């Protein structure tokens, strides 16, 4: 005997708009990469914003490559809110990436809107 299910509810659930778990929000164990810079690489002086952005983009690109090579279907990029410079750069690179199916900056309880979830083909 096959179970009956509501196709529209299933579609909404898969898109993240419905939650059949009784109102408890569940988050997947998506791998996350934090692009924030810490002070470990600095011995003094002012942090050069251009250097920081280049380093963050390099880490972002390596993380995308590693996720694709290991067969991941998704990856969360934590870029923070700030001035939006890093987020804008990340989104521009994702738009042109041949292995990215889509991406979304949906809210996450830990990162707020300071992260982007990336879905791969």
N, CA and C of each residue as an Amber inpcrd file, in Angstrom:
protein
   363
   0.8400000  -1.1700000   0.0000000   0.0000000   0.0000000   0.0000000
   0.8930000   1.2440000   0.0000000   0.6910000   2.1310000  -0.9270000
   1.4880000   3.3560000  -0.9880000   0.8140000   4.4680000  -0.1910000
   1.6450000   5.2980000   0.4030000   1.1330000   6.4250000   1.1720000
   0.7400000   7.5560000   0.2370000  -0.2980000   8.2570000   0.5870000
  -0.7210000   9.4370000  -0.1540000   0.0280000  10.6460000   0.4110000
   0.4220000  11.5390000  -0.4540000   1.0740000  12.7460000   0.0210000
   0.6060000  13.9310000  -0.8150000   0.7270000  15.0730000  -0.2370000
   0.3250000  16.3250000  -0.8750000   1.5110000  16.8470000  -1.6860000
   1.3890000  16.8110000  -3.0100000   2.4940000  17.2470000  -3.8810000
   2.8440000  18.7150000  -3.6640000   1.8450000  19.5490000  -3.4330000
   2.1090000  20.9790000  -3.2200000   2.8540000  21.2080000  -1.9060000
   2.4820000  20.4790000  -0.8640000   3.1810000  20.6040000   0.4140000
   4.6180000  20.1130000   0.2810000   4.8030000  19.0080000  -0.4300000
   6.1500000  18.4900000  -0.6600000   7.0080000  19.5180000  -1.4060000
   6.4520000  20.1410000  -2.4340000   7.1810000  21.1580000  -3.2010000
   7.5560000  22.3310000  -2.3050000   6.6060000  22.7980000  -1.4830000
   6.8820000  23.9130000  -0.5650000   7.9440000  23.5200000   0.4600000
   7.8660000  22.2990000   0.9600000   8.8570000  21.8340000   1.9330000
  10.2430000  21.8110000   1.3100000  10.3420000  21.2960000   0.0980000
  11.6390000  21.2010000  -0.5660000  12.2020000  22.5750000  -0.8900000
  11.3350000  23.5550000  -1.0390000  11.7860000  24.9240000  -1.3060000
  12.0380000  25.6820000  -0.0010000  11.7460000  25.0500000   1.1410000
  12.0050000  25.6850000   2.4280000  10.8750000  26.5410000   2.9440000
   9.7180000  26.5210000   2.2870000   8.6150000  27.3700000   2.6980000
   7.6680000  26.6770000   3.6680000   7.7100000  25.3650000   3.7650000
   6.8430000  24.6190000   4.6670000   7.7020000  23.7090000   5.5270000
   7.1940000  23.4030000   6.7050000   7.9570000  22.5550000   7.6120000
   7.0190000  21.5580000   8.2770000   6.9480000  20.3190000   7.7640000
   6.0520000  19.3310000   8.3360000   6.5150000  18.7540000   9.6680000
   7.5770000  19.2590000  10.2530000   8.0830000  18.7280000  11.5150000
   7.3750000  19.3330000  12.7220000   6.2030000  19.9240000  12.5080000
   5.4350000  20.4530000  13.6340000   5.9080000  21.8060000  14.1070000
   6.5250000  22.5880000  13.2590000   6.9280000  23.9380000  13.6160000
   8.3580000  24.0650000  14.0980000   9.0440000  22.9600000  14.3240000
  10.4510000  23.0290000  14.7170000  11.2860000  23.1660000  13.4550000
  12.0320000  24.2260000  13.3800000  12.8630000  24.4660000  12.2110000
  14.0820000  23.5620000  12.2880000  14.3490000  22.8570000  11.1880000
  15.5040000  21.9790000  11.1310000  16.4410000  22.4850000  10.0440000
  17.7340000  22.4850000  10.3490000  18.7230000  22.9400000   9.3900000
  19.6190000  21.7660000   9.0260000  19.9830000  21.7060000   7.7700000
  20.8490000  20.6180000   7.3220000  22.2540000  20.8260000   7.8660000
  23.0250000  19.7930000   7.7730000  24.4100000  19.8670000   8.2480000
  25.3160000  20.3080000   7.1030000  24.9040000  21.3410000   6.4160000
  25.6700000  21.8770000   5.3050000  27.0330000  22.3470000   5.7890000
  28.0490000  21.9960000   5.0250000  29.4050000  22.4490000   5.3390000
  29.4420000  23.9710000   5.2010000  30.1460000  24.6200000   6.1050000
  30.2440000  26.0760000   6.0800000  31.7020000  26.5100000   6.0370000
  31.9640000  27.5850000   5.2970000  33.2940000  28.1670000   5.2060000
  33.1930000  29.6170000   5.6650000  33.9610000  29.9590000   6.6810000
  33.9500000  31.3050000   7.2460000  35.0740000  32.1180000   6.6140000
  34.7220000  33.1870000   5.9270000  35.7020000  34.0230000   5.2340000
  36.2100000  35.1790000   6.0900000  35.7650000  35.2630000   7.3380000
  36.2510000  36.3360000   8.2080000  37.7520000  36.1730000   8.4450000
  38.4500000  37.2880000   8.5000000  39.8820000  37.2880000   8.7760000
  40.0910000  37.4700000  10.2710000  41.0020000  36.6890000  10.8350000
  41.3750000  36.9000000  12.2270000  42.7140000  37.6270000  12.2820000
  43.1880000  37.8860000  13.4610000  44.4270000  38.6630000  13.6280000
  45.6850000  37.8010000  13.6030000  45.5580000  36.4880000  13.3820000
  46.7240000  35.6030000  13.4200000  47.7800000  35.9530000  12.3790000
  47.3510000  36.4360000  11.2120000  48.2950000  36.7140000  10.1400000
  48.9260000  38.0840000  10.2080000  48.6170000  38.8500000  11.2530000
  49.1250000  40.2160000  11.3500000  50.0440000  40.3710000  12.5470000
  51.1800000  41.0060000  12.3230000  52.1270000  41.2340000  13.4190000
  52.1350000  42.6910000  13.8490000  51.3930000  43.4970000  13.1810000
  51.3230000  44.9100000  13.5410000  50.9780000  45.7390000  12.3310000
  50.6920000  46.9860000  12.5530000  50.3430000  47.8660000  11.4530000
  48.8750000  47.7650000  11.0880000  48.4920000  48.5810000  10.1330000
  47.0950000  48.6330000   9.7020000  46.8110000  47.4970000   8.7230000
  45.6490000  46.9010000   8.8520000  45.2420000  45.8460000   7.9340000
  44.8710000  46.4800000   6.5960000  45.4590000  45.9860000   5.5440000
  45.1920000  46.4790000   4.2020000  43.9170000  45.8190000   3.6760000
  42.8820000  46.6140000   3.4300000  41.5920000  46.0780000   2.9920000
  41.6960000  45.3150000   1.6790000  42.5550000  45.7810000   0.7770000
  42.7250000  45.0910000  -0.5010000  43.3150000  43.6980000  -0.2830000
  44.3250000  43.6200000   0.5830000  44.9410000  42.3270000   0.8950000
  43.9170000  41.3870000   1.5300000  43.1320000  41.9050000   2.4600000
  42.1270000  41.0900000   3.1400000  41.1290000  40.5290000   2.1300000
  40.6140000  41.3710000   1.2410000  39.6490000  40.9220000   0.2460000
  40.2690000  39.8670000  -0.6730000  41.5020000  40.0760000  -1.1040000
  42.1740000  39.0890000  -1.9570000  42.3130000  37.7540000  -1.2370000
  42.6850000  37.7980000   0.0200000  42.8250000  36.5780000   0.8140000
  41.4710000  35.8730000   0.9660000  40.4170000  36.6380000   1.2360000
  39.0870000  36.0640000   1.3990000  38.5940000  35.4230000   0.1020000
  38.8290000  36.0650000  -1.0210000  38.4100000  35.5200000  -2.3180000
  39.1990000  34.2510000  -2.6320000  40.4780000  34.2390000  -2.3140000
  41.2930000  33.0390000  -2.5280000  40.7500000  31.8690000  -1.7040000
  40.4240000  32.1190000  -0.4340000  39.8490000  31.0900000   0.4200000
  38.4950000  30.6310000  -0.1230000  37.6830000  31.5720000  -0.5760000
  36.3820000  31.2610000  -1.1690000  36.5380000  30.3340000  -2.3720000
  37.4430000  30.6800000  -3.2880000  37.6400000  29.8780000  -4.5000000
  38.1460000  28.4720000  -4.1720000  39.0800000  28.3640000  -3.2190000
  39.5830000  27.0520000  -2.8040000  38.4580000  26.2140000  -2.1930000
  37.6250000  26.8470000  -1.4010000  36.5240000  26.1420000  -0.7490000
  35.5070000  25.6280000  -1.7620000  35.2030000  26.4420000  -2.7610000
  34.2780000  26.0180000  -3.8210000  34.8770000  24.8240000  -4.5620000
  36.1480000  24.9210000  -4.9350000  36.8150000  23.8240000  -5.6490000
  36.8180000  22.5410000  -4.8240000  37.1120000  22.6470000  -3.5300000
  37.1390000  21.4670000  -2.6620000  35.7500000  20.8460000  -2.5330000
  34.7280000  21.6700000  -2.4070000  33.3600000  21.1630000  -2.2790000
  32.9410000  20.4150000  -3.5440000  33.2680000  20.9750000  -4.6950000
  32.9290000  20.3360000  -5.9710000  33.7080000  19.0330000  -6.1230000
  34.9970000  19.0630000  -5.8260000  35.8440000  17.8760000  -5.9740000
  35.3980000  16.7430000  -5.0510000  34.8550000  17.0920000  -3.8850000
  34.4230000  16.0580000  -2.9490000  32.9610000  15.6630000  -3.1400000
  32.3230000  16.2130000  -4.1680000  30.9590000  15.8090000  -4.5040000
  29.8630000  16.4140000  -3.6420000  30.1480000  17.5140000  -2.9710000
  29.1260000  18.1760000  -2.1490000  28.0300000  18.7440000  -3.0400000
  26.8220000  18.7520000  -2.5300000  25.7140000  19.3310000  -3.2890000
  25.4660000  20.7780000  -2.8950000  26.0000000  21.1740000  -1.7150000
  25.8220000  22.5550000  -1.2700000  26.9310000  22.9520000  -0.3190000
  27.0900000  24.2560000  -0.1620000  28.1220000  24.8240000   0.7000000
  27.6400000  26.1790000   1.1870000  27.7990000  26.4510000   2.4830000
  27.4390000  27.7640000   3.0300000  28.6990000  28.6050000   3.1280000
  28.6490000  29.7870000   2.5520000  29.7540000  30.7460000   2.5990000
  29.3810000  31.8270000   3.6100000  30.1830000  31.9660000   4.6600000
  29.9260000  32.9870000   5.6800000  30.7800000  34.1990000   5.3440000
  30.1350000  35.2700000   4.9030000  30.8440000  36.4780000   4.4950000
  30.5960000  37.6450000   5.4290000  29.6200000  37.5310000   6.3070000
  29.2900000  38.6050000   7.2280000  28.4430000  39.6760000   6.5530000
  28.0200000  40.6480000   7.3240000  27.1790000  41.7260000   6.7960000
  28.0230000  42.9310000   6.4030000  28.6660000  43.5430000   7.3500000
  29.5810000  44.6640000   7.0910000  29.0920000  45.6560000   6.0600000
  29.9900000  46.0570000   5.1650000  29.6760000  47.0150000   4.1050000
  29.1270000  46.3290000   2.8630000  29.1820000  45.0070000   2.8180000
  28.6470000  44.2590000   1.6840000  29.6190000  44.0530000   0.5390000
  30.8610000  44.4780000   0.7040000  31.8570000  44.3700000  -0.3710000
  32.1620000  42.9010000  -0.6680000  32.4280000  42.1240000   0.3720000
  32.7520000  40.7080000   0.1810000  31.5550000  39.9370000  -0.3680000
  30.3820000  40.1960000   0.1740000  29.1700000  39.5240000  -0.3010000
  28.9470000  39.8050000  -1.7830000  29.1140000  41.0390000  -2.1860000
  28.9270000  41.4120000  -3.5920000  29.9330000  40.6760000  -4.4810000
  31.1800000  40.6280000  -4.0560000  32.2220000  39.9550000  -4.8270000
  31.9470000  38.4520000  -4.9270000  31.5590000  37.8420000  -3.8070000
  31.2180000  36.4150000  -3.7910000  30.0630000  36.1320000  -4.7460000
  29.0230000  36.9510000  -4.6960000  27.8570000  36.7440000  -5.5660000
  28.2160000  36.9120000  -7.0420000  29.0780000  37.8600000  -7.3550000
  29.5040000  38.0340000  -8.7510000  30.2660000  36.8100000  -9.2540000
  31.1340000  36.2640000  -8.4140000  31.8860000  35.0740000  -8.8060000
  30.9670000  33.8620000  -8.9380000  29.9930000  33.7470000  -8.0610000
  29.0540000  32.6170000  -8.1310000  28.1960000  32.6770000  -9.4010000
  27.8200000  33.8740000  -9.8170000  27.0080000  34.0240000 -11.0420000
  27.7200000  33.4620000 -12.2590000  29.0460000  33.5620000 -12.2690000
  29.8260000  33.1340000 -13.4370000  30.3980000  31.7250000 -13.3070000
  30.2400000  31.0990000 -12.1530000  30.8700000  29.7960000 -11.9310000
  30.0940000  28.7020000 -12.6700000  30.7620000  27.8900000 -13.4800000
  30.0710000  26.8880000 -14.2950000  29.4570000  25.7250000 -13.5050000
  29.8790000  25.4950000 -12.2650000  29.3510000  24.3780000 -11.4810000
  28.3030000  24.8040000 -10.4550000  27.9810000  26.0840000 -10.4030000
  26.9930000  26.5800000  -9.4500000  25.6220000  26.5840000 -10.1070000
  24.7170000  25.8030000  -9.5310000  23.3450000  25.7460000 -10.0440000
  22.5790000  26.9810000  -9.5980000  22.7250000  27.3490000  -8.3040000
  22.0620000  28.5380000  -7.7700000  22.6860000  28.8780000  -6.4220000
  22.3060000  30.0370000  -5.9110000  22.7490000  30.4370000  -4.5760000
  21.7040000  31.3680000  -3.9950000  21.6960000  31.4310000  -2.6630000
  20.6610000  32.1990000  -1.9890000  21.2170000  32.7180000  -0.6630000
  20.8540000  33.9130000  -0.3050000  21.2940000  34.4400000   0.9880000
  20.1530000  34.3640000   1.9980000  19.5590000  33.1850000   2.0940000
  18.4790000  32.9350000   3.0430000  18.9870000  33.0530000   4.4730000
  18.1230000  33.4650000   5.3680000  18.4750000  33.6720000   6.7700000
  18.8670000  32.3560000   7.4330000  19.8690000  32.4160000   8.2960000
  20.3210000  31.2810000   9.0970000  20.3830000  31.7750000  10.5440000
  19.9290000  30.9710000  11.5140000  19.8910000  31.4650000  12.8990000
  21.2570000  31.8500000  13.4560000  22.3160000  31.2050000  13.0130000
  23.6490000  31.5060000  13.5320000  24.3120000  32.6640000  12.7910000
  24.1030000  32.7730000  11.4780000  24.8160000  33.7560000  10.6610000
  23.9340000  34.8880000  10.1660000  22.6310000  34.8240000  10.4130000
  21.7120000  35.8430000   9.9140000  21.7500000  35.8880000   8.4010000
  21.7860000  37.1080000   7.8510000  21.8960000  37.2630000   6.4010000
  23.3510000  37.4570000   5.9850000  24.2650000  37.1300000   6.8640000
  25.6930000  37.2600000   6.5810000  26.2880000  36.0060000   5.9690000
  25.4370000  35.1910000   5.3450000  25.9460000  33.9980000   4.6900000
  25.1380000  33.7120000   3.4240000  25.7490000  32.9530000   2.5370000
  25.1180000  32.5730000   1.2760000  25.2270000  31.0660000   1.1470000
  24.1110000  30.4150000   0.8090000  24.1300000  28.9880000   0.5660000
  24.2680000  28.7670000  -0.9340000  25.2080000  27.9090000  -1.3240000
  25.5220000  27.6560000  -2.7270000  25.1110000  26.2240000  -3.0540000
  24.4040000  26.0460000  -4.1710000  23.9830000  24.7310000  -4.6240000
  24.7240000  24.4130000  -5.9230000  25.2810000  23.2070000  -5.9760000
  26.0630000  22.8030000  -7.1390000  25.2530000  21.8740000  -8.0480000
  25.6340000  21.8280000  -9.3290000  24.9990000  20.9060000 -10.2840000
  25.3560000  19.4850000  -9.9120000
